Amino acid sequence: MAKKPKKVDAKSAALTTKDKKTLSSLRELAGSVVQSAERSRAPQFDVPSRSLSNVKFNQSRRIIEMGSGSNRRELFNLAQAKSFMQTVLVGSKCKGLIEQGKTASIRQIFYLCKHTIKGTSENTFDQQEECDPIIEDVEVMLNTLREELHVFASNRGTMVGNITINDSGDVIDCSRMGSGGYSIPSIVEPDIIEFTKCDAKFILHVEKDTVWRRFNEDKFWKEHNCILTHGGGQPPRGVRRLLSRLHNELKLPVYCLLDNDPWGYYIYSVLKQGSINLAYESARMAIPDARYLGLRSKDFKDCELPDSVQILLNDQDKKRANQIKNYPWFEKKKAWQKEIDLMLQNGFKLEVEALIAKDISYVTEEYVPQRLEEGDFLD
């Protein structure tokens, strides 16, 4: 007969200054609920709104910021009672993680919180989709990063180049990572990732793994003394935060090589100004000085590409392109208006991989070097 596993007692961990600050904020949130109950008042708290209507573009800082709007969440409001309970539950689990010096994935937080409420058939959470926005609610209420709550997402980004880092005590030379590169983690804060040596002169961020592999195989980063990154399409928060740190702490220019389509334009917008959903973290993620290196609408003719590389725009592409044209941070930039208009006039979009029609290494040996030399990019 199998022995019943012993219960493991949670052990306290040595806390960093940031951990102590986050714990203090969590305790204040919990304390406000207890205090209301002790005074026979309905427990409640205000959650800053993450809607488009509560987002504004700060012209001087050149980033998206969250406004002052908020939504009140009350325990004794029947429509809000469950979300109130879920918020307190997520906060409690994050508090436990910090105290133990442990981290958990978004998926693991869901399972840590999910259980059937005693005496009922009601679950605290039924789907992952219920839990994710609650984690973001806790972030924005505490004005903290998800990673500071010890919650991480799966890795989806890679880096290679002339930089050495200290990752949780392990010294990693990113110029000696072979064909796979260094997998960028979700949590990249200074207490986890320390930059110990950097000879690189700039960062080239490409959209996809396939393009990154071409640059890595051709040793572009070595020849041009740079750091090469990708984010697997829309870059996850760990990649964006790392790029922001590299830019601000090491003063490295960031150039973006993305597809010539509305999705590529949007990725650039998120990297440069921040995202609407994460407006409360733009100051720590956005890179206002990032530059769009390509692919450009003019490249079909300038690079003499064949008709076969064209991908016709559909109605959704056209609608999205016009939405991006009207973004406050693009609408007054003539070069961007011309860029998007030309794509719509062309009636087709282009992927960076289309340049392979010229030569398998055309993008690494001619296209990007020429753009860098001529300073031919969009702001």
N, C-alpha and C positions, 0 to 999 in steps of 0.2 A: 504494500500500500504506500502510495507516494506521501512523503511528508509535507505538511502544510508549510509553505514558505514563511520565514520569519518576517515580521514587520520591521521595516528599516526606519529608524528615527531620522527626521530631517536635521541636518547639522547646519549651524550658522557658519557663514563664510566671512572672510575679511572683505569689508566693503570699501569701494572706492569713493572718492568725494562725490562723484556723479551718482553712484548708487544711493548714497545717503540723502542726496537732494531729492531723488526720485521717490525713495521710500517716505520721506517727509511729506511730499505732495500726496502720495497715496493715503497716508495716515490722516492728513487734513481732510481729504475727500470723505474717508470713512467717518472721521470725527464729526463732520457736519451732519451726517445722517443720524448718528447716535445722539448728537446734541438736540436735533429736532425732535426725535422720539422722546427724549427725557423731558422736553418742554411741552409735550403733548401737541406737537405741531406735525403736519404732514411732511415726511421726509421728501426732499426734492433737490435737484441740482440742475444747473443750466449747461446745456451742451452747445458750444459754438456751431453754427450752421455751416455745413460744407457745400452748400448749394451755389450754383452759378450767380444767383442774385446777391450773394454775400461775398463775392470776390471782386477785387479791384486791381488795376494795374498801377503800380507806383512809378510814375514817370522818372523821378529823380534816381531811384534805386534800380529801375529797369527790371523789376520782378513782380510776379503776381503775389498779392497779399490778401489775407482774409479780413473781412469787415467785422463789425461789432455785433452782427445779428446772432441770436442764439435761440434754442428751443428748450423750453422747460420740460423736465421729466419728473413725474410725481409718482410716488409709490401707491397712493390711494386713488389714482385715476385709473379706472378699469382698462382704458385703452393703452396706458403707459406702464402699468404695473410689471408686466413681463420684461420689457426692455430695461426698466429700472433695476429689477432683480439681476438681469443678465450683466448689466454694467458693473454692479457691485461685485458679482461673482468673478468676472474677468479681472477686475482690479485686485481682488483677493488672491487670485492665482498668480498674478504678476508679482505681487508683494512676496509671496512664498518663494518664487524663483529667485528674486533678488537676494533675499535673506540667505538662501542656500548656495548662492553663487552658481546657479544653473541657468541654462537657456532652454527654450523650447520652440519648436516650429509653430507656425500658425495652425497647422493641422493638429499638432499635439495640444495646443491650447484648447481647441474645440473638444478634444476627448477629455482633457482635464476638467473641463466645465460641464460636459454633457452627463446628465444623470436624471433618473426619474424622481420627481419630488415625492417625498414620503407621504403616503396616504392618498395619493392621486395617481392618475395615469398620464400626467403631464410631464413632459421632458423640459429641462432647462433650455436645451437647444435641440432642434431636430436636424438642421442642415448646417454645413460649413458656412453657407451664404448668410446665415443669421449671425454667426460669430464674428466674421471679418469686419463688418462695419462697427461692431461694438468695440473691437480693439482700437479702431481709429477714433471712436468717440472718447475712449480713455486717453489716448494720445493727445488729442486736441484740448481736452479739459485740463490736462496737466501741463500743456505746452512742452511736451517731451517727444522724443523720437521713439518709435516702436522698439528699436534696438536697445534703448535705455530701459525699457521695461523687460529686457532679456527675452524678447520675442524675435524670431528670425524667419526669413523665407528661404526657399531653396536657392542655391547658387545658380546664376544664369548670366555669366559674364566671364571674360578672360582677359589677362594682361600679360604682356611680354615687353622687355626693353631694358634700357640701361638704368635700372633702379634696384636698390637692395632694401628690403623691408624686414622688420621684426614682427612676425605674426604669432602672438601669444607665446613669445619666448623662443620661437624658431626663426633663425635667420635665413631669409630666402633671397637668393640672387635671381631676379626675374630675367636676366640675360642668359640663364643656364637652365631654362625650363623645357627645352626640347620642343617637339611639335605641338604638345598639348597646352603649354603656357600655364600660368598661375591662375587658378580658379578664384575669382573675386568673391569673397564671402558676403553674407547679408549684413553682418555687423562689422563695420570698418572704422569704428571710433578710435581715437588716439590711444585708449587704454588697451586696445586689441591690435591695431595696425600702427606701427611706428615707422616712419621713413628714416632710414639710417644713412643712406648714401644715394645720391642721384646725379648722374652726369648728363641726363637727357635734356634736350633744348625745347621740346614741345611734346604734345600729346596728339596722336591721330586716333580719333574714335570712329570706327566703322560700324555699320548697322548690323551686319550678320556674321555669324561664325564662318560661313563659306568664304566671304571676302577676307575676313581676318586671316584665315589659313593661307590664302594666296600671299598676303603681305608677310606673314611669318615665314613661310617657306622661302620666299625671295629675300629674306633677311633685310626687309626695308628698314626696320627699326635700327639695325646695326649700321647700315650705310648712311642713314640720315640722322642718327643719334636722337632717337625719340622713344616714347612709350606708345605701344600699340594696344588698344582696347576694343572690345565689342560688348554689346549688351543683349545679344540674342533677339534683335528687333527692338521693341520698346524697352529701354534699359530699366532694370529693376532698381529699387531704391539704393541697394548697396553699391551698384555701379555709379549711379548719379552722385551719391555722397562721396565716394572715393575720388571721382573726377573733380568734384568741388574742392575737396581737400588738397589734391595735387595742384590744382590751379591757384588756390589762395595761399597755401602754405609754402609751396615751392616756386610760385610765380611762373608756372608753365602755361603757355598759350594752348588753347584747345581748338583743334580743327575737326570738323565733322564731315565724314564722307558717307552720304545717305542716298537712298533711292530718289529719283526724280518723280515723285508722286505725292499725293496729299498725305499719305502715311509718313513718308520721309520728312516732309515739311513739319508735320506735327511732332515727330520725335525731336527734331531740332528745336521746336518751340518749347517743348518740355525741358530739354537740357538747358536752354538759354534763359527762359523766364520762369520756369516752374510749371507745375500742373494745377489745374483748377481744384482737383480733389485733395491735393496735398499743399494747398496754398499756405497753410500754417507752417510749413517747413521749407518754403522757398529760400529763405535766407541761408539755410544750411545745405541746400541742394542745387539751386539755380546757379548758372554761370553766365551772367549778362555779357561777358566779353567773348563768349564762344563764337566761332566763325563757321559758316556753311561753305565747305570746300567744293561740294558737288554731290551728286550728279546734277547737271543743269539742263534746262529745256533747250538751250542753244547747242548742246553737245551733239545732238543728232546730226546737225549739219557741219558743225566745226570739226567733229571727229570722223566725219564721213562714214557714218554707220549704215548698215544695210536695213531695208524696210522690215526684214524678218525679226528685228529685235523690238519692234514697236508692240506695245500692249495697249489696246484701245481703252479709252476712258469710258467707264459706265456711268449711269446716272448718279450713283452714290459718290463716285469719285468727283464728279463735277460739283455736286452739292457741298461736299466736304471742302473742296478747293475754295469755293466762294465763302464758306464760313471762315476759313483760315485767313483769307484776304481781309476780312473785316475784324480780325483780332486787333485790339487797340495797339499792340506792339508791332503789328505789320502794316496797318492801314496807312500810316504816314511815311512808310519807306518805299520810295519810288522803285528802287531796284527789285524789291520783293513783289510789288504790284506787277511790274513788268515780267518777272519770272513766272508768276502764276498765270498771268494772262497768256503768255506764250505757250505754256503747257496746255491751257484750254484751247488755244487757237490751233495747236498741233493736233489735238484730239487724241493724243496717246501719251502714255507714261513710259519711263525707262528705269530698269534696274541697273545697279552698278555692274552686275555681271554681264550686261550688254557689251561692255568694253572688250570682252574677251573675243568679240568678233574681229577686232583689230589684231590682237595677239594675246596669248595667254597671260603675258606679264605686262601688257600695255598699261594697265592701271597703276602698277608699281614702278615701272621704269620710265614712263613718259607722262601720263595724265597727272598724277598727284605731284611729282617733282616740278612739273611746269607750272601748275597752279600755285604751288608754294613760292617758287622763284618769282613769279609775276605778281604775287599778292592778289590773285584773282579769286575772290571769295565774296560771299554775301554776309552782311552783318545782321 
